[in-house]
Amino acid sequence: MVIPSDASILVVEDEWIIAEAISRSLRRWGYRVLGPAADVPAALALLEQETPAAALLDASLGHQPSFAVADLLIARGVPFAFLSGHQVEDLPPRYAASRLLNKPFAEAALQTEIMALLGIPG
């Protein structure tokens, strides 16, 4: 796998154990992890500091959706995937074309998703 030398991935996930597992895998594959952020304000604060190469967003952060983060990423042209136990049809219509990685997912599926987000041939 060819990784852009400065590729950072924003991780927005409120379940600590999932966030750590994702972050650990990303680091092992050579990416820089931005976060993880457990809520929308923390994610937006990270995005004030840096624009990542891609992002992984838990669709539901406790009782709050991550849509404000998704909207900012869209405005900046940053590719992202929602992480969710739901289907893409369960998201608001404006996200109908968004990528979705269904929970639970295997590490291989995560790696495939990151490669797709970054346009790395698989």
C-alpha positions as CSV (number, residue, x, y, z in Angstrom):
1,M,0.0,0.0,0.0
2,V,1.3,3.4,-1.0
3,I,0.6,6.0,1.7
4,P,0.9,9.8,1.1
5,S,3.7,11.0,3.3
6,D,1.6,13.5,5.2
7,A,-1.7,11.6,5.3
8,S,-3.6,12.2,8.5
9,I,-7.0,10.6,9.2
10,L,-9.5,12.3,11.5
11,V,-11.2,9.7,13.8
12,V,-14.5,10.8,15.4
13,E,-15.8,8.0,17.7
14,D,-17.4,8.2,21.1
15,E,-16.7,4.6,22.1
16,W,-13.1,4.7,23.5
17,I,-12.3,1.1,22.8
18,I,-13.4,1.4,19.1
19,A,-11.6,4.7,18.7
20,E,-8.4,3.2,20.1
21,A,-8.6,0.1,17.9
22,I,-9.1,2.2,14.8
23,S,-6.3,4.6,15.7
24,R,-3.9,1.7,16.5
25,S,-4.6,0.2,13.1
26,L,-4.2,3.5,11.2
27,R,-0.9,4.1,12.9
28,R,0.3,0.6,12.2
29,W,-0.5,1.2,8.5
30,G,1.6,4.4,8.5
31,Y,-1.1,7.1,8.9
32,R,-1.1,10.0,11.3
33,V,-4.2,10.0,13.5
34,L,-6.0,13.3,14.1
35,G,-7.9,12.7,17.3
36,P,-9.7,10.6,18.2
37,A,-12.4,13.0,19.1
38,A,-15.4,11.8,21.1
39,D,-17.8,14.6,20.3
40,V,-18.6,17.2,17.8
41,P,-17.0,20.2,19.6
42,A,-13.7,18.2,19.9
43,A,-13.8,17.2,16.3
44,L,-14.5,20.8,15.1
45,A,-11.6,22.0,17.3
46,L,-9.3,19.5,15.6
47,L,-10.4,20.7,12.2
48,E,-9.6,24.3,13.2
49,Q,-6.0,23.1,13.5
50,E,-5.7,20.8,10.5
51,T,-7.5,19.6,7.5
52,P,-7.0,15.8,7.3
53,A,-6.6,13.7,4.2
54,A,-9.7,11.7,5.1
55,A,-12.0,11.1,8.1
56,L,-13.9,8.4,9.8
57,L,-17.1,9.6,11.6
58,D,-19.3,7.7,14.0
59,A,-22.7,8.8,12.7
60,S,-24.1,8.9,16.3
61,L,-22.0,10.4,19.1
62,G,-24.0,9.6,22.1
63,H,-27.2,11.6,21.6
64,Q,-25.7,13.9,19.0
65,P,-25.1,13.1,15.3
66,S,-21.8,14.0,13.7
67,F,-23.5,15.9,10.8
68,A,-21.9,19.2,11.7
69,V,-18.5,17.6,11.2
70,A,-19.6,15.9,8.0
71,D,-20.8,19.2,6.6
72,L,-17.5,20.9,7.3
73,L,-15.6,18.0,5.7
74,I,-17.8,18.3,2.6
75,A,-17.2,22.1,2.5
76,R,-13.4,21.4,2.6
77,G,-13.5,18.6,0.1
78,V,-12.3,16.0,2.6
79,P,-13.4,12.4,1.8
80,F,-15.0,10.7,4.8
81,A,-17.0,7.6,5.7
82,F,-19.6,7.3,8.4
83,L,-19.2,4.4,10.9
84,S,-22.6,3.1,11.9
85,G,-24.7,0.1,12.8
86,H,-27.4,1.6,10.6
87,Q,-27.8,1.8,6.8
88,V,-27.1,4.8,4.6
89,E,-30.8,5.2,4.1
90,D,-31.1,6.0,7.8
91,L,-29.0,9.1,7.3
92,P,-30.5,12.5,6.2
93,P,-31.0,12.6,2.4
94,R,-28.1,15.0,1.9
95,Y,-25.7,12.1,2.8
96,A,-27.3,9.6,0.4
97,A,-24.1,9.4,-1.5
98,S,-21.8,9.2,1.5
99,R,-19.6,6.2,2.2
100,L,-20.7,4.0,5.2
101,L,-18.7,1.4,7.0
102,N,-21.1,-0.8,8.9
103,K,-20.3,-1.7,12.5
104,P,-19.1,-4.1,13.5
105,F,-16.4,-4.2,10.9
106,A,-13.2,-6.2,10.4
107,E,-9.8,-4.6,10.3
108,A,-9.5,-5.6,6.6
109,A,-12.8,-3.7,5.8
110,L,-11.4,-0.6,7.6
111,Q,-8.2,-0.8,5.6
112,T,-10.2,-1.2,2.3
113,E,-12.3,1.9,3.3
114,I,-9.3,4.0,4.0
115,M,-7.7,3.1,0.7
116,A,-10.9,3.9,-1.1
117,L,-11.2,7.3,0.7
118,L,-7.6,8.2,-0.3
119,G,-7.9,6.8,-3.8
120,I,-5.3,4.2,-3.3
121,P,-5.8,1.2,-5.7
122,G,-6.6,-2.0,-3.9
